[in-house]
Amino acid sequence: MQKLIDFDGMFDRELARYMKEHAGKYSEKEWEALIPKLYDKFGDTLIKRVGASPRAYYAAMQDGELVDVLVRHVKEGVPVSDFLCRELEGRACPKELAALLEGEDEELLTLAINLAGESERAFPAYLNILAGAYDKEIKDTAADMLKLHADAVLAQALSLYERGVAQEYMLEILSRTRSRDERVFELLLTAFRTSGEGELPMRASYLAAFGDERALPVLLEFIDRDEINYLEFQELRYAIEALGGSYTRERDFTGDPYYEEIMAQSALPPQFDPARKTDA
């Protein structure tokens, strides 16, 4: 079993000594720029009691050993160094790391998603995460990875949507596809037309992301409805403009709670209002 080593703790002690020796030599901003460089240099520094530099220590491990060390770091509360993370990132999501994506420990799961990144090996696990009972932040991270490669999971996302599984996430992912699958366009358009309360702005954004100008007539019809609120109006207008259209009818949203809140937040304090008369 590989030994757990707190390389970040070692660096912090060395940094404290270095800063004491060079007190007054650098400004705060200069220290902010220098510390990452010192950390990077530390990664290639031979640590005598370890017998290797931090980077070399992790590079010598097999995939399974590396993932085991990662898990033990988290379980035993030993800081996970950037050198360990970068080594794992560079191994294109080995099967041992992919296995962590099936776990329930949210700290390890979040770390595993960030380390697996855009690896295709992780896509099935990301879809399972979206379909499972996980924290929203974890689901959002998994969805962000899939949106970058939406065409690779098009068939699975369509199937999950049709089965009623994580439908909003599936719409978001499908809206990022670029294969121009007619099924996706019809699904996004139908989802927009049948939007429930509060869903219209997001589903308009899906049509904008998909980028098919055939959605313009529907968007223009919806934005012209008198009952839409200011938030919906803004997102609809953005979607229309993103697809190359325009909307010029003047609208008055006085009294709309979204409009009033935005106006209140954007208003200048009286003492900074250039239109306010003073005795000066």
PEVENZI-V223885 format. One record per residue. N is the residue number from 0. RES is the residue in three letters. BURIAL is 1 if it has 24 or more other C-alpha atoms within 12 Angstrom, else 0. Layout:
N_RES_BURIAL / N_RES_BURIAL
//
This chain:
0_MET_0 / 1_GLN_0 / 2_LYS_0 / 3_LEU_1 / 4_ILE_1 / 5_ASP_1 / 6_PHE_1 / 7_ASP_0 / 8_GLY_0 / 9_MET_0 / 10_PHE_1 / 11_ASP_0 / 12_ARG_0 / 13_GLU_0 / 14_LEU_1 / 15_ALA_0 / 16_ARG_0 / 17_TYR_0 / 18_MET_0 / 19_LYS_0 / 20_GLU_0 / 21_HIS_0 / 22_ALA_0 / 23_GLY_0 / 24_LYS_0 / 25_TYR_0 / 26_SER_0 / 27_GLU_0 / 28_LYS_0 / 29_GLU_0 / 30_TRP_0 / 31_GLU_0 / 32_ALA_0 / 33_LEU_0 / 34_ILE_0 / 35_PRO_0 / 36_LYS_0 / 37_LEU_0 / 38_TYR_1 / 39_ASP_0 / 40_LYS_0 / 41_PHE_1 / 42_GLY_1 / 43_ASP_0 / 44_THR_0 / 45_LEU_0 / 46_ILE_0 / 47_LYS_0 / 48_ARG_0 / 49_VAL_0 / 50_GLY_0 / 51_ALA_0 / 52_SER_1 / 53_PRO_1 / 54_ARG_1 / 55_ALA_0 / 56_TYR_1 / 57_TYR_1 / 58_ALA_1 / 59_ALA_0 / 60_MET_0 / 61_GLN_0 / 62_ASP_1 / 63_GLY_1 / 64_GLU_1 / 65_LEU_1 / 66_VAL_1 / 67_ASP_1 / 68_VAL_1 / 69_LEU_1 / 70_VAL_1 / 71_ARG_0 / 72_HIS_1 / 73_VAL_1 / 74_LYS_0 / 75_GLU_0 / 76_GLY_0 / 77_VAL_0 / 78_PRO_1 / 79_VAL_1 / 80_SER_1 / 81_ASP_1 / 82_PHE_1 / 83_LEU_1 / 84_CYS_1 / 85_ARG_1 / 86_GLU_1 / 87_LEU_1 / 88_GLU_1 / 89_GLY_0 / 90_ARG_1 / 91_ALA_0 / 92_CYS_1 / 93_PRO_1 / 94_LYS_1 / 95_GLU_1 / 96_LEU_1 / 97_ALA_1 / 98_ALA_1 / 99_LEU_1 / 100_LEU_1 / 101_GLU_1 / 102_GLY_1 / 103_GLU_0 / 104_ASP_0 / 105_GLU_0 / 106_GLU_1 / 107_LEU_1 / 108_LEU_1 / 109_THR_1 / 110_LEU_1 / 111_ALA_1 / 112_ILE_1 / 113_ASN_1 / 114_LEU_1 / 115_ALA_1 / 116_GLY_1 / 117_GLU_1 / 118_SER_1 / 119_GLU_1 / 120_ARG_1 / 121_ALA_1 / 122_PHE_1 / 123_PRO_1 / 124_ALA_1 / 125_TYR_1 / 126_LEU_1 / 127_ASN_1 / 128_ILE_1 / 129_LEU_1 / 130_ALA_1 / 131_GLY_0 / 132_ALA_0 / 133_TYR_1 / 134_ASP_0 / 135_LYS_0 / 136_GLU_0 / 137_ILE_1 / 138_LYS_1 / 139_ASP_1 / 140_THR_1 / 141_ALA_1 / 142_ALA_1 / 143_ASP_1 / 144_MET_1 / 145_LEU_1 / 146_LYS_1 / 147_LEU_1 / 148_HIS_1 / 149_ALA_1 / 150_ASP_1 / 151_ALA_1 / 152_VAL_1 / 153_LEU_1 / 154_ALA_0 / 155_GLN_1 / 156_ALA_1 / 157_LEU_1 / 158_SER_0 / 159_LEU_1 / 160_TYR_1 / 161_GLU_0 / 162_ARG_0 / 163_GLY_0 / 164_VAL_0 / 165_ALA_1 / 166_GLN_1 / 167_GLU_1 / 168_TYR_1 / 169_MET_1 / 170_LEU_1 / 171_GLU_1 / 172_ILE_1 / 173_LEU_1 / 174_SER_1 / 175_ARG_1 / 176_THR_1 / 177_ARG_0 / 178_SER_0 / 179_ARG_0 / 180_ASP_0 / 181_GLU_0 / 182_ARG_0 / 183_VAL_1 / 184_PHE_1 / 185_GLU_0 / 186_LEU_1 / 187_LEU_1 / 188_LEU_1 / 189_THR_0 / 190_ALA_1 / 191_PHE_1 / 192_ARG_0 / 193_THR_0 / 194_SER_0 / 195_GLY_0 / 196_GLU_0 / 197_GLY_0 / 198_GLU_0 / 199_LEU_1 / 200_PRO_1 / 201_MET_1 / 202_ARG_1 / 203_ALA_1 / 204_SER_1 / 205_TYR_1 / 206_LEU_1 / 207_ALA_1 / 208_ALA_1 / 209_PHE_1 / 210_GLY_1 / 211_ASP_1 / 212_GLU_1 / 213_ARG_0 / 214_ALA_1 / 215_LEU_1 / 216_PRO_0 / 217_VAL_1 / 218_LEU_1 / 219_LEU_1 / 220_GLU_0 / 221_PHE_1 / 222_ILE_1 / 223_ASP_1 / 224_ARG_0 / 225_ASP_0 / 226_GLU_0 / 227_ILE_1 / 228_ASN_1 / 229_TYR_1 / 230_LEU_1 / 231_GLU_1 / 232_PHE_1 / 233_GLN_1 / 234_GLU_1 / 235_LEU_1 / 236_ARG_1 / 237_TYR_1 / 238_ALA_1 / 239_ILE_1 / 240_GLU_1 / 241_ALA_1 / 242_LEU_1 / 243_GLY_0 / 244_GLY_0 / 245_SER_0 / 246_TYR_1 / 247_THR_0 / 248_ARG_0 / 249_GLU_0 / 250_ARG_0 / 251_ASP_0 / 252_PHE_0 / 253_THR_0 / 254_GLY_0 / 255_ASP_0 / 256_PRO_0 / 257_TYR_0 / 258_TYR_0 / 259_GLU_0 / 260_GLU_0 / 261_ILE_0 / 262_MET_0 / 263_ALA_0 / 264_GLN_0 / 265_SER_0 / 266_ALA_0 / 267_LEU_0 / 268_PRO_0 / 269_PRO_0 / 270_GLN_0 / 271_PHE_0 / 272_ASP_0 / 273_PRO_0 / 274_ALA_0 / 275_ARG_0 / 276_LYS_0 / 277_THR_0 / 278_ASP_0 / 279_ALA_0
//
